[in-house]
Amino acid sequence: MKIEIDDPARDDVRALLDEHMRHMHELSPPESVHALDIAGLKGPGVTFWTVRDGGRLLGCGALKQLDREHGEVKSMRTPDGLRRRGAGRAMLDHIVAEARRRGYRRLSLETGSMEGFAPAKRLYESVGFTECPPFADYRPDPNSTFMTLALDAAGR
């Protein structure tokens, strides 16, 4: 697997992001969908990556800088038919490592609170994310779970 900075408007990536948005809207009311669109993923302070195996798209993820010491995980997605191959874990590990490299002291994320989001929540918990109050511009939402991970220079 190879993780590289990529263009979210690339055809296969666009299709994966469309799948991501459809899934978010199937599980959450519109006001609780916080996924960035392609323009948002190309915006300032956002780095977008894909993970591929021999050119085949296995997933994507992004890191949004909230401030000098705080980043947010965005747009983590693996295609429905290509899950359980380690791409999501590889992307999350990559984003956490990049956040540490940048000197962030905290990395946070928002995911859904419904059962359909349980696998994502388990993945985040497996690397040390814990539930927290809303951060940045988020507001309390029964359809959202907010999570954070304290980072340190030692890589733990």
Backbone as CSV, one residue per row, in Angstrom:
resi,resn,N_x,N_y,N_z,CA_x,CA_y,CA_z,C_x,C_y,C_z
1,MET,0.843,-1.181,0.000,0.000,0.000,0.000,0.885,1.240,0.000
2,LYS,0.428,2.240,-0.731,1.166,3.491,-0.835,0.216,4.648,-0.524
3,ILE,0.634,5.512,0.383,-0.154,6.683,0.759,0.529,7.917,0.195
4,GLU,-0.251,8.713,-0.552,0.281,9.923,-1.171,-0.732,11.050,-1.119
5,ILE,-0.222,12.280,-1.111,-1.104,13.436,-1.272,-1.764,13.292,-2.636
6,ASP,-3.049,13.568,-2.713,-3.789,13.354,-3.956,-4.807,14.471,-4.154
7,ASP,-5.422,14.456,-5.310,-6.432,15.443,-5.692,-7.814,14.852,-5.432
8,PRO,-8.598,15.458,-4.535,-9.927,14.908,-4.268,-10.884,14.996,-5.458
9,ALA,-10.506,15.737,-6.494,-11.346,15.832,-7.691,-11.002,14.757,-8.723
10,ARG,-9.991,13.970,-8.484,-9.623,12.867,-9.385,-10.820,11.922,-9.493
11,ASP,-11.069,11.382,-10.670,-12.304,10.626,-10.931,-12.586,9.523,-9.912
12,ASP,-11.612,8.636,-9.653,-11.885,7.529,-8.732,-12.043,8.031,-7.298
13,VAL,-11.334,9.089,-6.958,-11.453,9.662,-5.620,-12.813,10.342,-5.472
14,ARG,-13.215,11.062,-6.497,-14.532,11.713,-6.478,-15.630,10.665,-6.255
15,ALA,-15.528,9.532,-6.915,-16.524,8.469,-6.750,-16.536,7.958,-5.304
16,LEU,-15.347,7.810,-4.698,-15.273,7.363,-3.303,-15.861,8.424,-2.368
17,LEU,-15.568,9.682,-2.628,-16.130,10.753,-1.798,-17.641,10.857,-1.970
18,ASP,-18.139,10.595,-3.186,-19.593,10.555,-3.386,-20.216,9.421,-2.574
19,GLU,-19.568,8.249,-2.573,-20.036,7.122,-1.759,-20.050,7.519,-0.283
20,HIS,-19.000,8.200,0.142,-18.895,8.663,1.533,-20.068,9.578,1.886
21,MET,-20.360,10.552,1.048,-21.453,11.491,1.318,-22.810,10.781,1.315
22,ARG,-23.011,9.868,0.371,-24.271,9.106,0.339,-24.454,8.341,1.647
23,HIS,-23.394,7.702,2.097,-23.447,6.921,3.326,-23.744,7.822,4.523
24,MET,-23.092,8.974,4.590,-23.339,9.907,5.699,-24.803,10.345,5.713
25,HIS,-25.363,10.630,4.534,-26.752,11.091,4.454,-27.759,9.960,4.697
26,GLU,-27.362,8.716,4.439,-28.233,7.581,4.751,-28.360,7.393,6.262
27,LEU,-27.282,7.693,6.992,-27.237,7.420,8.428,-27.541,8.628,9.307
28,SER,-27.388,9.824,8.773,-27.496,11.034,9.594,-28.414,12.060,8.946
29,PRO,-29.106,12.860,9.753,-29.871,13.961,9.176,-28.897,14.992,8.572
30,PRO,-29.341,15.755,7.577,-28.440,16.682,6.875,-27.659,17.612,7.796
31,GLU,-28.289,18.106,8.859,-27.603,19.045,9.752,-26.507,18.381,10.581
32,SER,-26.451,17.055,10.555,-25.437,16.323,11.311,-24.348,15.739,10.418
33,VAL,-24.369,16.056,9.134,-23.327,15.600,8.206,-22.268,16.697,8.127
34,HIS,-21.066,16.373,8.598,-19.996,17.370,8.671,-18.845,17.076,7.714
35,ALA,-19.054,16.190,6.751,-18.007,15.856,5.787,-17.731,17.051,4.880
36,LEU,-16.464,17.238,4.553,-16.081,18.305,3.639,-16.374,17.895,2.204
37,ASP,-16.817,18.838,1.395,-16.958,18.573,-0.032,-15.580,18.714,-0.688
38,ILE,-15.520,18.515,-1.997,-14.234,18.559,-2.694,-13.571,19.920,-2.531
39,ALA,-14.328,20.986,-2.639,-13.741,22.322,-2.465,-13.156,22.460,-1.051
40,GLY,-13.853,21.956,-0.063,-13.353,22.009,1.310,-12.085,21.200,1.492
41,LEU,-12.008,20.052,0.824,-10.816,19.207,0.910,-9.622,19.815,0.179
42,LYS,-9.887,20.754,-0.722,-8.819,21.456,-1.435,-8.483,22.785,-0.764
43,GLY,-9.193,23.106,0.309,-9.059,24.400,0.964,-7.767,24.555,1.745
44,PRO,-7.504,25.790,2.167,-6.302,26.049,2.962,-6.352,25.308,4.295
45,GLY,-5.204,24.827,4.701,-5.111,24.134,5.976,-5.549,22.688,5.942
46,VAL,-5.885,22.155,4.752,-6.314,20.759,4.623,-5.328,20.019,3.718
47,THR,-4.856,18.872,4.193,-4.028,17.980,3.384,-4.825,16.709,3.157
48,PHE,-4.927,16.287,1.893,-5.739,15.135,1.508,-4.837,14.049,0.928
49,TRP,-5.020,12.823,1.413,-4.240,11.681,0.949,-5.149,10.561,0.459
50,THR,-4.597,9.737,-0.420,-5.230,8.470,-0.766,-4.255,7.345,-0.461
51,VAL,-4.818,6.164,-0.246,-4.024,4.953,-0.088,-4.398,4.050,-1.256
52,ARG,-3.370,3.563,-1.946,-3.561,2.734,-3.132,-2.675,1.504,-3.059
53,ASP,-3.115,0.487,-3.771,-2.334,-0.738,-3.930,-2.287,-1.017,-5.413
54,GLY,-1.120,-0.842,-6.016,-0.986,-1.045,-7.447,-1.900,-0.131,-8.252
55,GLY,-2.133,1.054,-7.779,-3.004,2.001,-8.469,-4.470,1.900,-8.077
56,ARG,-4.862,0.818,-7.424,-6.258,0.640,-7.003,-6.518,1.442,-5.743
57,LEU,-7.532,2.279,-5.768,-7.873,3.131,-4.634,-8.474,2.300,-3.507
58,LEU,-7.811,2.328,-2.347,-8.281,1.582,-1.179,-8.834,2.481,-0.084
59,GLY,-8.642,3.794,-0.214,-9.164,4.676,0.810,-8.616,6.077,0.702
60,CYS,-9.152,6.927,1.575,-8.703,8.312,1.622,-8.840,8.836,3.043
61,GLY,-8.221,9.971,3.270,-8.302,10.644,4.547,-7.681,12.018,4.431
62,ALA,-8.000,12.883,5.376,-7.470,14.239,5.342,-7.157,14.710,6.756
63,LEU,-6.293,15.699,6.823,-5.926,16.344,8.071,-6.157,17.838,7.897
64,LYS,-7.004,18.379,8.755,-7.319,19.803,8.728,-6.666,20.465,9.931
65,GLN,-5.912,21.528,9.680,-5.306,22.273,10.777,-6.349,23.192,11.383
66,LEU,-6.612,23.017,12.673,-7.542,23.884,13.390,-6.824,25.085,13.991
67,ASP,-5.639,24.845,14.538,-4.753,25.908,15.001,-3.342,25.322,15.038
68,ARG,-2.400,26.063,15.579,-1.001,25.643,15.541,-0.751,24.303,16.232
69,GLU,-1.603,23.925,17.178,-1.366,22.712,17.956,-2.501,21.699,17.892
70,HIS,-3.478,21.927,17.023,-4.668,21.065,17.006,-5.083,20.788,15.572
71,GLY,-5.203,19.502,15.244,-5.658,19.085,13.931,-6.919,18.247,14.031
72,GLU,-7.594,18.112,12.888,-8.823,17.316,12.823,-8.722,16.294,11.694
73,VAL,-9.068,15.063,11.994,-9.165,14.008,10.986,-10.456,14.233,10.205
74,LYS,-10.364,14.230,8.872,-11.526,14.428,8.008,-11.545,13.360,6.910
75,SER,-12.730,13.058,6.433,-12.950,12.257,5.220,-12.248,10.914,5.192
76,MET,-12.201,10.238,6.336,-11.672,8.873,6.352,-12.701,7.960,5.684
77,ARG,-12.275,7.248,4.653,-13.210,6.360,3.947,-12.450,5.274,3.214
78,THR,-12.973,4.060,3.282,-12.550,2.975,2.411,-13.780,2.530,1.629
79,PRO,-13.602,2.123,0.374,-14.769,1.700,-0.413,-15.486,0.525,0.250
80,ASP,-16.810,0.520,0.143,-17.605,-0.539,0.772,-17.079,-1.928,0.439
81,GLY,-16.717,-2.166,-0.802,-16.290,-3.499,-1.225,-14.849,-3.832,-0.929
82,LEU,-14.087,-2.901,-0.341,-12.655,-3.138,-0.115,-12.254,-2.938,1.349
83,ARG,-13.173,-3.173,2.234,-12.889,-2.986,3.660,-12.158,-4.197,4.228
84,ARG,-11.618,-4.014,5.452,-10.945,-5.078,6.210,-9.648,-5.538,5.543
85,ARG,-8.963,-4.611,4.863,-7.672,-4.914,4.237,-6.532,-4.114,4.859
86,GLY,-6.852,-3.304,5.868,-5.825,-2.531,6.554,-5.624,-1.122,6.023
87,ALA,-6.368,-0.732,5.001,-6.172,0.603,4.421,-6.607,1.705,5.383
88,GLY,-7.723,1.503,6.060,-8.184,2.506,7.018,-7.192,2.696,8.148
89,ARG,-6.687,1.600,8.679,-5.680,1.661,9.751,-4.419,2.357,9.249
90,ALA,-3.980,1.998,8.040,-2.774,2.623,7.480,-2.970,4.129,7.321
91,MET,-4.135,4.539,6.841,-4.395,5.968,6.665,-4.443,6.684,8.010
92,LEU,-5.132,6.096,8.982,-5.214,6.728,10.295,-3.822,6.840,10.925
93,ASP,-3.032,5.783,10.841,-1.661,5.836,11.366,-0.864,6.935,10.675
94,HIS,-1.050,7.076,9.366,-0.350,8.115,8.598,-0.757,9.512,9.082
95,ILE,-2.049,9.725,9.270,-2.537,11.037,9.705,-2.029,11.356,11.111
96,VAL,-2.064,10.387,12.005,-1.564,10.603,13.365,-0.067,10.937,13.316
97,ALA,0.700,10.200,12.519,2.138,10.466,12.411,2.397,11.864,11.841
98,GLU,1.620,12.270,10.851,1.784,13.599,10.269,1.422,14.677,11.285
99,ALA,0.381,14.462,12.064,0.012,15.431,13.098,1.154,15.592,14.104
100,ARG,1.765,14.496,14.482,2.915,14.563,15.396,4.084,15.292,14.733
101,ARG,4.347,14.961,13.483,5.445,15.609,12.755,5.247,17.124,12.717
102,ARG,4.002,17.558,12.577,3.692,18.989,12.538,3.752,19.643,13.911
103,GLY,3.877,18.841,14.951,3.957,19.394,16.292,2.609,19.628,16.957
104,TYR,1.552,19.053,16.408,0.247,19.187,17.045,0.283,18.494,18.400
105,ARG,-0.419,19.056,19.346,-0.535,18.452,20.669,-1.827,17.665,20.810
106,ARG,-2.749,17.887,19.857,-4.043,17.206,19.928,-4.577,16.983,18.522
107,LEU,-5.226,15.850,18.347,-5.878,15.489,17.093,-7.301,15.079,17.447
108,SER,-8.281,15.667,16.780,-9.682,15.396,17.104,-10.442,14.981,15.857
109,LEU,-11.664,14.498,16.067,-12.506,14.101,14.946,-13.960,14.078,15.384
110,GLU,-14.826,14.090,14.397,-16.259,13.911,14.609,-16.680,12.728,13.771
111,THR,-17.455,11.832,14.361,-18.043,10.719,13.628,-19.484,10.571,14.108
112,GLY,-20.236,9.781,13.413,-21.626,9.596,13.794,-21.771,8.784,15.064
113,SER,-22.917,8.927,15.704,-23.170,8.197,16.949,-24.019,6.944,16.718
114,MET,-24.543,6.759,15.498,-25.403,5.619,15.219,-24.591,4.330,15.033
115,GLU,-25.261,3.206,15.095,-24.614,1.894,15.001,-23.779,1.746,13.724
116,GLY,-24.211,2.348,12.634,-23.462,2.253,11.381,-22.062,2.837,11.462
117,PHE,-21.801,3.662,12.461,-20.485,4.270,12.643,-19.628,3.508,13.657
118,ALA,-20.154,2.435,14.229,-19.424,1.681,15.258,-18.065,1.171,14.777
119,PRO,-17.933,0.639,13.548,-16.600,0.195,13.121,-15.583,1.343,13.086
120,ALA,-15.998,2.515,12.636,-15.091,3.666,12.618,-14.684,4.038,14.037
121,LYS,-15.655,4.064,14.919,-15.365,4.420,16.308,-14.383,3.424,16.926
122,ARG,-14.565,2.134,16.648,-13.630,1.122,17.170,-12.220,1.340,16.624
123,LEU,-12.123,1.705,15.343,-10.808,1.979,14.755,-10.145,3.142,15.490
124,TYR,-10.874,4.228,15.693,-10.308,5.390,16.373,-9.913,5.061,17.809
125,GLU,-10.756,4.322,18.501,-10.436,3.929,19.883,-9.193,3.055,19.937
126,SER,-8.977,2.233,18.908,-7.843,1.310,18.905,-6.496,2.024,18.870
127,VAL,-6.474,3.290,18.444,-5.219,4.043,18.461,-5.185,5.066,19.590
128,GLY,-6.210,5.053,20.446,-6.184,5.891,21.632,-7.136,7.069,21.658
129,PHE,-7.944,7.267,20.618,-8.928,8.348,20.660,-9.962,8.033,21.737
130,THR,-10.376,9.073,22.450,-11.427,8.948,23.461,-12.477,10.019,23.204
131,GLU,-13.679,9.757,23.689,-14.757,10.731,23.498,-14.440,12.020,24.247
132,CYS,-14.900,13.116,23.670,-14.662,14.447,24.235,-15.848,15.344,23.904
133,PRO,-15.890,16.528,24.499,-16.938,17.483,24.128,-16.702,18.003,22.706
134,PRO,-17.698,18.665,22.125,-17.498,19.276,20.806,-16.289,20.218,20.826
135,PHE,-15.608,20.308,19.713,-14.416,21.146,19.585,-14.600,22.062,18.371
136,ALA,-13.691,22.991,18.214,-13.719,23.950,17.100,-15.109,24.579,17.000
137,ASP,-15.732,24.528,15.811,-17.043,25.155,15.605,-18.215,24.192,15.801
138,TYR,-17.931,22.964,16.221,-19.003,21.995,16.423,-19.860,22.381,17.622
139,ARG,-21.099,21.946,17.581,-22.038,22.140,18.686,-22.511,20.760,19.142
140,PRO,-23.002,20.641,20.368,-23.536,19.349,20.811,-24.586,18.841,19.822
141,ASP,-24.524,17.544,19.521,-25.410,16.937,18.535,-25.590,15.470,18.907
142,PRO,-26.808,15.012,19.145,-27.008,13.615,19.523,-26.602,12.632,18.414
143,ASN,-26.440,13.130,17.186,-26.039,12.273,16.075,-24.533,12.247,15.865
144,SER,-23.791,12.961,16.690,-22.338,13.047,16.555,-21.642,12.510,17.793
145,THR,-20.497,11.883,17.551,-19.563,11.507,18.597,-18.288,12.285,18.325
146,PHE,-17.798,12.996,19.317,-16.562,13.753,19.199,-15.478,12.989,19.936
147,MET,-14.303,12.918,19.309,-13.208,12.154,19.893,-11.921,12.952,19.768
148,THR,-10.985,12.680,20.669,-9.700,13.381,20.633,-8.578,12.440,21.066
149,LEU,-7.379,12.787,20.642,-6.179,12.031,20.975,-5.108,13.042,21.354
150,ALA,-4.582,12.936,22.583,-3.462,13.782,22.998,-2.197,13.227,22.356
151,LEU,-1.414,14.111,21.769,-0.180,13.709,21.098,1.000,14.218,21.903
152,ASP,2.104,13.495,21.832,3.327,13.975,22.455,4.497,13.718,21.521
153,ALA,5.577,14.337,21.790,6.750,14.256,20.911,7.364,12.864,20.890
154,ALA,7.103,12.050,21.905,7.696,10.717,21.974,7.013,9.728,21.038
155,GLY,5.909,10.126,20.403,5.257,9.226,19.463,4.298,8.255,20.099
156,ARG,3.871,8.545,21.322,2.892,7.680,21.981,1.523,8.258,21.831
